Amino acid sequence: MSETRYQIVITGDINTDQPREQVLATFGKRFRLSDDKVRAVFDKAPMTIKKGLDSAGAERYQKALQAIWVDCRVEVMSSGGGKPSEKPTQSGLAFEIEGRPDYSFATVQLPAGQTLNVEASAMATMDTNIHMKTNAGGGLKRWASGESLFINEFTAEGGPGEIGIAPGAPGDMVHRYLRGETVFLQNSAYVASTPEVEVDTQWQGLAKGFFSSESLLLVKCSGTGDLWFNSYGGLIEVDVSDEYVVDTGYIAAFEDTLDYRISTLSGYKSQLFSGEGFVCRFSGQGKLWIQTRRVDAFASWLRPFRPVKKSKG
């Protein structure tokens, strides 16, 4: 039986507050690459830069990149021509996300005895040894929308198993491994998490105005473990270092290191005629994920094309 081999994939992100150009210069010097080649690697990321490593070699390579603040992941190389899956490390479960950015589908590998919490109806496929449990107390209210978030538990019993997850909204999906951190999600973004991540839907951030039904409803995810969330449309990650303004309808998620306040983009009179609603004004340092589409805007765009029944005169 051949030994498992691994490959190193650069994600294109950096793990420091230092200027990106400085990190890229350090990377180029470390691997003896020209500026043009360094930019090509990061512009085309995620990109595989090393293949065929054993477990120890992959770990050393990963640590070398982390030491110069370059974000990377270790993937198990497929021997059958299929797509590689991520190596299970202290950074969470092995998984693969396909169909990005339009119709994301996550395949997660569960070790024996491992449980994964998944939003109800998001489970698409699973091995026969995975058992589902619906928690009677799992109906978690999305207060202002009148909807409920139900979470089912899936556990691999008697051996490892594989589960496929498909969110309801067409769009992108992101995995984040929390290390004692907190991420706030907009109320429909939650997809799945390991049990160590506390999903607090009792917490809410809400802002409504007299002239708008806009609201910012948040789900608080905190602890140590895996978290998957999705968007309607594509997802764009923004590194906020000072101040940033986002329409509340385009917010997918953000780190709790960011402060925020809700306000109108301009006066109420302008709001009535411009079509713009409430915005979230972020400040501080942290990551923010915005979605490229919003459901209500799409519904408004479709309105002129809807069939209209003509009354008989």
C-alpha positions in Angstrom: 0.0 0.0 0.0 1.5 3.3 -1.1 2.2 6.1 1.3 -0.2 9.0 1.3 1.3 12.1 -0.4 0.4 15.7 0.1 0.5 19.0 -1.8 0.8 22.6 -0.6 -1.8 25.1 -1.9 -1.4 28.9 -1.4 -4.8 30.5 -0.8 -3.7 34.1 -1.7 -4.3 35.5 1.7 -1.8 36.8 4.2 -1.9 36.4 8.0 -0.5 39.7 9.3 -1.2 43.4 9.5 2.0 44.1 7.7 1.8 45.5 4.1 0.9 42.9 1.5 3.8 44.0 -0.7 6.3 43.3 2.1 4.9 39.8 2.6 5.1 39.1 -1.1 8.7 40.4 -1.2 9.7 38.1 1.7 8.0 35.2 -0.1 9.9 35.9 -3.3 13.2 36.1 -1.4 12.5 32.9 0.5 11.7 30.9 -2.6 14.1 32.8 -5.0 11.3 34.0 -7.3 11.1 37.2 -9.4 8.5 39.8 -8.5 6.5 38.9 -11.6 6.4 35.2 -10.7 5.4 36.0 -7.1 2.5 38.2 -8.4 1.5 35.5 -10.8 1.3 32.9 -7.9 -0.9 35.2 -5.7 -3.0 36.5 -8.6 -3.9 32.9 -9.6 -4.4 31.7 -6.1 -5.5 29.2 -4.9 -2.5 27.7 -6.5 -0.6 24.4 -5.8 3.1 25.2 -5.3 4.5 21.9 -4.1 3.4 18.2 -4.7 4.4 14.8 -3.6 5.3 15.5 0.0 5.1 13.1 2.9 3.3 14.1 6.0 6.4 15.4 7.8 7.5 17.3 4.7 4.1 18.8 4.2 4.1 20.0 7.8 7.6 21.6 7.5 6.6 23.4 4.3 3.4 24.7 5.9 5.2 26.0 8.9 7.8 27.7 6.6 5.0 29.6 4.8 3.2 30.4 8.0 6.5 31.9 9.4 6.4 34.5 6.6 2.6 35.1 7.0 1.6 33.3 3.8 -1.7 31.5 4.2 -1.8 28.0 2.8 -3.4 24.6 3.2 -2.2 21.0 3.0 -4.2 18.7 0.7 -4.2 14.9 0.3 -3.2 14.1 -3.3 -5.8 11.9 -5.0 -4.4 8.6 -6.5 -7.5 8.1 -8.7 -7.5 11.2 -10.6 -10.2 12.9 -8.5 -9.9 16.2 -6.8 -7.8 16.3 -3.6 -9.3 16.8 -0.2 -7.8 18.9 2.5 -5.6 17.1 5.1 -7.2 16.9 8.5 -5.0 18.8 10.9 -5.5 20.9 14.0 -7.2 23.3 11.6 -10.3 21.1 11.4 -12.0 18.4 9.4 -11.0 17.4 5.9 -13.4 18.9 3.3 -13.8 20.0 -0.3 -16.0 22.7 -1.7 -17.1 22.3 -5.4 -19.3 24.4 -7.7 -17.9 27.7 -6.5 -18.9 30.5 -6.7 -22.4 29.9 -8.2 -23.7 26.7 -6.7 -21.4 25.7 -3.9 -21.4 22.1 -2.5 -19.3 21.0 0.5 -18.2 17.4 1.0 -17.0 16.9 4.6 -15.1 13.8 5.9 -16.2 12.8 9.4 -13.9 10.6 11.5 -15.7 7.8 13.4 -17.7 9.3 16.3 -17.5 12.8 14.9 -20.7 14.9 14.8 -21.5 17.8 12.5 -24.3 20.3 13.0 -26.0 21.2 9.7 -28.9 23.5 8.9 -32.0 21.5 8.2 -32.6 20.7 4.5 -28.9 21.4 3.7 -27.8 17.8 3.8 -27.7 16.5 0.2 -25.8 13.2 0.5 -24.3 11.0 3.2 -22.9 7.5 3.8 -25.2 4.9 5.3 -23.3 4.8 8.6 -24.0 8.4 9.3 -27.0 8.9 11.6 -29.1 12.0 11.9 -30.6 13.4 15.1 -33.0 16.3 15.2 -32.6 18.2 18.4 -36.1 18.9 19.9 -34.7 22.2 21.1 -33.1 22.9 17.7 -35.8 25.4 16.5 -33.8 28.6 16.9 -35.9 31.7 16.1 -34.9 34.3 13.6 -36.8 36.9 15.5 -37.6 39.7 13.2 -38.1 37.6 10.0 -40.5 35.2 11.6 -38.4 32.3 10.2 -36.8 29.6 12.3 -33.3 28.0 12.0 -33.4 24.3 12.7 -30.1 22.4 13.1 -29.7 18.7 12.7 -26.9 16.6 14.1 -25.1 14.1 11.8 -22.7 11.5 13.5 -20.5 8.9 11.8 -21.1 5.7 13.7 -19.0 2.5 13.5 -16.4 4.2 11.2 -15.6 7.3 9.2 -18.2 8.8 6.8 -18.8 11.4 4.2 -21.6 14.0 4.1 -22.5 16.4 1.3 -24.0 19.8 2.1 -25.9 22.1 -0.3 -27.1 25.4 1.0 -30.5 26.7 -0.1 -29.3 29.9 -1.8 -27.3 29.8 -5.0 -23.9 31.3 -4.3 -20.5 30.8 -2.7 -19.5 29.1 0.5 -16.6 29.7 2.9 -15.0 27.6 5.6 -13.6 29.3 8.7 -11.8 27.5 11.5 -12.4 29.4 14.7 -9.7 29.4 17.3 -11.6 30.9 20.3 -12.9 33.6 17.9 -16.3 35.0 17.1 -17.9 35.6 13.7 -21.2 37.2 13.1 -23.3 35.9 10.2 -26.3 37.4 8.6 -29.4 35.4 9.5 -29.5 33.1 6.5 -25.8 32.5 6.0 -25.3 29.7 8.5 -24.6 26.3 6.9 -22.8 23.9 9.3 -20.4 23.7 12.2 -18.7 21.2 14.6 -20.3 20.9 18.0 -17.6 23.0 19.7 -18.8 26.1 17.9 -21.7 27.7 19.8 -24.4 29.0 17.4 -26.3 31.7 19.3 -29.4 32.8 17.5 -30.9 34.2 20.6 -28.4 37.1 20.2 -29.6 39.7 17.7 -28.5 42.9 16.2 -31.4 44.8 14.8 -31.9 48.2 13.2 -35.1 49.4 11.6 -36.1 52.8 10.3 -39.4 54.5 9.9 -39.1 54.5 6.1 -37.6 51.1 5.5 -38.1 47.5 6.4 -34.3 47.0 6.2 -32.8 45.1 9.2 -29.5 43.7 10.2 -30.2 40.3 11.9 -27.1 38.5 13.1 -26.2 34.9 14.2 -23.3 34.8 16.6 -20.8 31.8 16.1 -18.0 31.5 18.6 -15.7 28.9 20.1 -13.1 26.6 18.6 -14.0 24.4 15.6 -15.2 24.4 12.0 -17.7 26.8 10.6 -19.2 26.9 7.1 -21.3 29.8 5.8 -22.7 30.8 2.5 -24.0 33.8 0.5 -26.5 34.7 -2.2 -24.2 35.4 -5.1 -20.4 35.5 -4.8 -18.4 36.2 -1.6 -15.8 38.9 -1.4 -13.4 39.0 1.6 -12.5 42.5 2.7 -9.7 43.3 5.2 -10.9 46.3 7.1 -8.1 48.4 8.6 -9.9 51.7 9.4 -13.5 52.4 8.2 -15.7 50.7 5.7 -19.4 51.3 4.7 -21.6 48.4 3.4 -25.3 48.3 2.7 -26.9 46.0 5.3 -28.3 43.7 2.5 -24.8 42.9 1.2 -23.3 41.8 4.6 -22.6 38.1 4.8 -20.3 37.9 7.8 -17.7 39.7 9.8 -15.3 39.2 12.7 -16.1 40.5 16.2 -12.9 42.6 16.1 -14.8 45.1 14.0 -17.1 47.7 15.6 -20.2 48.7 13.7 -23.1 51.1 13.8 -26.3 51.3 11.7 -27.2 54.5 9.9 -28.8 55.8 6.8 -26.5 56.6 3.9 -28.0 60.1 3.7 -31.1 61.9 5.0 -34.5 60.2 5.0 -35.7 62.3 2.1 -32.8 61.1 -0.1 -33.5 57.6 1.2 -37.1 57.7 -0.1 -36.1 58.6 -3.7 -32.7 57.0 -4.1 -33.7 53.4 -3.3 -30.8 53.1 -0.9 -31.6 51.9 2.6 -29.6 51.4 5.8 -25.8 50.9 5.8 -23.4 49.4 8.3 -20.4 51.6 9.2 -17.6 49.3 10.2 -14.4 50.5 12.0 -11.4 48.9 13.5 -9.4 45.9 12.1 -10.8 42.6 11.0 -12.3 40.6 8.1 -15.6 41.3 6.5 -17.4 39.1 3.9 -19.8 40.8 1.5 -22.2 39.0 -0.9 -22.4 40.2 -4.5 -26.2 40.0 -4.7 -29.3 40.5 -2.6 -32.6 38.6 -2.9 -34.9 41.6 -2.7 -33.0 43.5 -5.4 -33.3 40.4 -7.7 -37.1 40.1 -6.9 -37.5 43.8 -7.8 -35.7 43.2 -11.1 -38.0 40.3 -11.9 -41.2 42.2 -11.1 -41.7 43.8 -14.6 -41.5 40.3 -16.2 -44.1 38.6 -14.0 -47.3 37.4 -15.7 -50.2 39.8 -15.2 -53.7 38.6 -15.5 -55.8 41.0 -17.5 -59.3 41.7 -16.3 -62.0 41.2 -18.8 -63.6 44.4 -19.8 
